[in-house]
Amino acid sequence: MSARLEINLRKIQYNAHILVQRLAVHGISVTGISKATLGSPAIAKVFQNAGVTMLGDSRIENLEKMKEANVSAPMTLIRTPMLSQIDRIVESADISFNTELKIIKALSRASNLIGRTHGIVLMVELGDLREGIMPSDVETIVRSVIKLPNIEFQGIGTKLACRKGVKPDDKNMAELSALANSIDKKFGITMNIVSGGNSSNLEWVFRGSTIEGKESSRQIGRINNLRLGEAILLGRNPLDREPIKDLYTDAFNLIGEVIEFKVKPSKPWGEMAQAAFGTPPPIKNQGNIHQVLLAIGEQDTDTGGLTPSAGFEILGASSDHIILNAKENSLAIGDEITFELNYSALLRSMTSPFVNKVMEE
Ligand SMILES: *Cc1c(COP(=O)(O)O)cnc(C)c1O
């Protein structure tokens, strides 16, 4: 049972509940993003118990898995659909995020064939340069989308702070609101969804870096939805990775088993070349140390995103090992070491078949 991820469902539910409540004050609903959980139905149910109104995932496989497990919330595909997966998408996703008319037309045809209606949220480019329609082109696309059979135009959204780290601020959020207003006016509609972004938007909503959930003087405008993954799962603000007030940062723990424990010099000997993952960082000579080998490595997690429990220092890693300095800790073969994870480490651990996932109530 070693190499495992311990997942505390109670802490995840608490985090989600607090964020749902704090955002409700501002008229903002929460879409719980499950991609970092590999579409875990148990975690999706916890999101639902906490009051998220929709679930979102970037992978159709994850949405299918949750649906098969009878998770009942509306499902959103948050990555632009692949043409090669259209049939699966209209089958399992109620809504998808889109930027290409060709794909939306294919969704329309496929929904028509199975007699369903598929919801469309158009993603708008506001500077982070990942997915998105340029703001000046949105109106033209909406005009086509609202005419398509078996398609329901649900609204607009944006994604910031993901590729380039462009921060959500008053300016870009006001631009999204203004676009929602002008489209509604133009077409005589009231769009359901104006999705302002992800966990990185919390700081903008609550003003200031501590995210306390106190009444803010922000002009929230038309923003009525956020898509939250990291903030719920890890309790941190992705803009600076500081803990969000009152939330748990340790709902996930990664555990590795000690397979070697020896006193060794900290400085390697012999002629130096590249190592398994390129050129290793320079080594500081600390004399002889208590070196620990754990049976967990890059195939199991992003070792650069781990924080070991107090008194241990990560010295390096390879595909199958983490090397630690145990310092004053005395250890036995078979002992276990616990780590907290960042988003990247969580993502890789959840997707590694070598890591057991252990859910705790
Ligand atoms: C991953 C993702 C999210 C969630 O981001 P977090 O930082 O985990 O809150 C939201 N929207 C889209 C489009 C995503 O791909």
The ligand as an SDF file (V2000), in Angstrom:
LIG
                    3D

 15 15  0  0  0  0  0  0  0  0999 V2000
   -8.0350   23.9760  -15.2790 C   0  0  0  0  0  0  0  0  0  0  0  0
   -9.0300   24.9870  -15.6670 C   0  0  0  0  0  0  0  0  0  0  0  0
   -9.7390   25.7040  -14.6920 C   0  0  0  0  0  0  0  0  0  0  0  0
   -9.4780   25.5340  -13.2020 C   0  0  0  0  0  0  0  0  0  0  0  0
   -8.3030   26.1990  -12.8420 O   0  0  0  0  0  0  0  0  0  0  0  0
   -7.8170   26.2690  -11.3050 P   0  0  0  0  0  0  0  0  0  0  0  0
   -6.6290   27.1440  -11.3300 O   0  0  0  0  0  0  0  0  0  0  0  0
   -7.5120   24.8830  -10.8940 O   0  0  0  0  0  0  0  0  0  0  0  0
   -8.9510   26.8420  -10.5280 O   0  0  0  0  0  0  0  0  0  0  0  0
  -10.6970   26.6120  -15.1100 C   0  0  0  0  0  0  0  0  0  0  0  0
  -10.9390   26.8200  -16.4150 N   0  0  0  0  0  0  0  0  0  0  0  0
  -10.2790   26.1560  -17.3950 C   0  0  0  0  0  0  0  0  0  0  0  0
  -10.6020   26.4460  -18.8120 C   0  0  0  0  0  0  0  0  0  0  0  0
   -9.2960   25.2200  -17.0570 C   0  0  0  0  0  0  0  0  0  0  0  0
   -8.6410   24.5700  -18.0200 O   0  0  0  0  0  0  0  0  0  0  0  0
  1  2  1  0
  2  3  1  0
  2 14  2  0
  3  4  1  0
  3 10  2  0
  4  5  1  0
  5  6  1  0
  6  7  2  0
  6  8  1  0
  6  9  1  0
 10 11  1  0
 11 12  2  0
 12 13  1  0
 12 14  1  0
 14 15  1  0
M  END
$$$$
